[in-house]
Amino acid sequence: MTDNQLRVVTELNKLVTTRQSIESLNVKLSEIFKESIKVEDCTNLDNEPSDYNLLFESITEETYGFFDIYYLKMINKGFDGADMYITEIAFQFE
């Protein structure tokens, strides 16, 4: 793992156990990866039940790879619009 990949993993792990919205998550991920990141909700991909799951990929050469964010839905939104609690982030650098 390169130094930059290690930095990214460290920053991603800081998001675990935080409350986020899709918008705040896109902003934070874009800052971490230094590229425009937009997560895609794949919770009901192919109409199959699954964990609450967001997917995204990094296209920058140094951090190119695929990432999964698992979360729990919050019944009540926080004051900042947060509606999910991040439980785990999985990654695969290519």
N, C-alpha and C positions, 0 to 999 in steps of 0.2 A: 504494500500500500504506500502510495506517495505521501509526501507531507501535506499536499493540498487535499487529497482524499481523506487523510486523517483529520484535518481541520473540519472538513464538511461533516464527517461522521460525528465528531465531537459536538458540533453545532446542532446537528439533527437530534442527537440524544438529549440536548437541552430542551427540546420541544416536547419530549415525552412528559406526561403528567401536567401539561398546560391546557388551558381552555382557549380555543381558537374558533374563528369563523373561516369560511373558504377565502374570503377577501384578505383577512389578516395573515392567513397561512401562505397565500400566494406572494404577499409582500415579503414576509420573512424568508421564504424559500428563495425568492429572487435575490435577496440580499446575501444569503448564504452562498448561493451558487454563482452569483455575479452574472446572471443571465435572466431573461424573462421566463418564469415558471408559472404554469397554470395547471393545477391539479384537476384530475378527472374523477368524478364519483363513479366507482365501479361496483357499488354495493349490490345491485341487482343485474349484473351482466348476464345476458342470455336468460333473463327471468328465473335464474336459479337463486335460491336463498344463500346468503353468504354473510360474513362479518361485514360491519361497516368499513369500507375500504376506499381509499383514495389512491390513485396512481399518477405518477409523473415520470418524466425522463429528463436527464440532463444531456444537452447536445454539445456542450463544451468538451474539447478533446481531453483535458486534464481530469474531468469528473464525469465523463460519459458513462451512463448506466441507467438502470431502472430502479424505481423506488416505490414502495408501498407504505402507506400510512394507515394504520388501523385506529379506529376511534369509537367512542361511545357517544350516542346522541344525548344531548341534555334536554330535559323537558322544558325548562325555562331558560331563555337567553339571558346572558349576563348583560350588565350595563353597556359593555363595549360591543354587544352583538354576538358574542361567542356562543356557539350552539353545539360544540363538540369538545370532547375531552380526549386528547391524544393518549393512546395506550401503548403503541409500539410503532417503530419505524424499521422496515426491512430494506436492504439495499443490495444491489449487485452491480459492481463496476465492471465494465467490459474492457 
